[in-house]
Amino acid sequence: MNRKLIAVLLGALATAALAMGGVAIAGGEDENEGPDTPITGEALDRASAAALAHTGEGEVTETEVGDEESYYEVEVTLPDGSEVDVQLDESFAVVGEEVEDGADDD
């Protein structure tokens, strides 16, 4: 191949790679991370109970298995409207929490 054709092909390849990276960033998903999978069945009951025992009050509003920070994540909305993400291990033991400040992440 001649040098001009190689340069054009490399430029097109670099542009395509940058465009794909922009799509991944704009979509807010890591290429290795798929959609959130909610907790179900008995695990949902146990995870909800553990999270509510930890917060002392509130309502479970969202759950996820295989969260990037822990095995289970349970979002609890407190009576004042604030949210706490409770991180649980496979045995439903609390391993962390994150209090949402209510500000938009946009």
N, C-alpha and C positions, 0 to 999 in steps of 0.2 A: 504494500500500500504506500501511497505517497504521503508525505508529511502533512499536507493540507487536509486530506481526508481523515487522517488520524486525529489531527487537532479538532476538526469538526465533530467527530465521533466522541472524543473525550469531553468536549464542551457540552454536547447533548447529554451524555451520561451524567456529568456533574450537575447539570440543570435538573434532570429527572430525580437525582438523589436528593437535592435540596428541596424540590417540590414535595417529595414523599415525606421528608422530615417535617416540613411545614404542615402537612395534613395530620401527622401524628400529634404534633403540638397543638394544633387548633382543635382537634377532636378531644383533647384532654385525657387521652388514654395512652398508656405506655404500650409499646408494641407487644410486650410480653404479658400484659395484663388484659384479661377479657372483661366482659360485663360482670357486674356484681351478681353474686349468687346468694339469694336469701337463705337464712337458716330455716329448716322445716322440721316437723314432727316433734319427737321427744327432745331433740337437741334444742329446738326453739323454746320449749317450755323451760328447760334447764338454764339456757343462756339468759332468757328473760328474767327468771327468778334471781340469778346471780347478779345481773346488772342492776335490778331494782333493789336488791339487798344492799348493794354497794352505794347507790345514790340515796337510798332511804325514802324515795318518793318518785313520782313521775309516771310517764307512760312510754312504753316501747313503741317507737315510731318507725324504726328501720333496723334491719339486721343484714349481716353479710358473713358468709363462710369464706375462709381463705383470704382475709384482708391482708394487705401488704404489711401491716404492723403486728398482726396476731392471728391466731387460728380463727377466732370469732370476733366480730365487732357488733355491739348492740348500741344503737342510738336511743337515748332516753330524753324525752322532752319533759322538763320540769314545770311545775305549776306557774312559774314566773315567765315561761316561754323560752328560757335558755335551753340549750341542748348539751348533753354530755355523751361522748362516744366512749363506751366502756370496752376495753380490750380484754379478751379472755383467752386462756390457753385451751388445749384439747380436753382438760379435766374441768373446765368451766371455772377455773380460778382466775381472779382479776390480776392482770399483769400490767395494766396501765389505763389511763383515761385522758381524754382531751376535751376540755370545755370549749365549746364554740362561742365566740364572742358576739355573734349575731350580725357582724358586718358582712356585706356582700364580698364574695371572693372574686368578683369581676375585675 
